């Protein structure tokens, strides 16, 4: 056998060995998870009928933007009544103060008039607050995620009219086996992939569960310990690139398998 033929066969054998090794190499599937968000729910203090919606689902809002209005007939009537009571209390106080200055009135009458005036003022302030809260304003900047009550519908007390999703409230939830848990610490950066997403998505871990999601009923055998998983939550670096409910894959190291890049 010639030297060149031996060299060719050797190279072919090495190539075959490399191919077999590559086929047998276990591909890192990552940890499967999904995208969630902590919504901000905006609701009226008291029940009423929605008379105006200023936003639609998907709209971007800033903190302080008016979102909706609820009918205020009862609150307005209450305010007018308390204003009338305040006017009477003011007259009573003025009369008692005038008599006290001339020495014709008693200190007890003056004290009673002062007390009644303060109560009337407090009730007017309460009525004005109730009236003002018939309009809902955005407490934070974000996206209108869902509207639960439309114009003309009755909203029960403290039931949200709509929800807002601030970008900073988006989070990734995934589970890792018990054996992988020591590799994770708060503040670690992880790689994230999803369908048709950019290849440079990352997230930073901010929560690691202290208890397992699955607990065997009796004693931990080796097989049962392998079933233990722990919830991990991370904040994405680019929340605008993700959608709530979207499935994701998370990798603890910087190297992502080529087949998993989407």
Protein Blocks (a to p, Z undefined) as FASTA:
>chain_A
ZZklmmmmmmmmmmmmmmmmmmmpccdebjaddddddddddddfbdcddfbdfbdehiac
dehiafbdcdfklmmmmmmmmmmmmmmmmmmmmmmmmmmmnopacfklmmmmmmmmmmmm
mmmmmmmmmmmmmpccdfbgcddfbdfbdghiacdehiafbdcddfklgccdddddfklm
mmpcehiacddddehiafkbccddfbdcfbdfbdcfkbccfklmmmpccddddddfblml
pcehiacdddfbfbdcfklpZZ
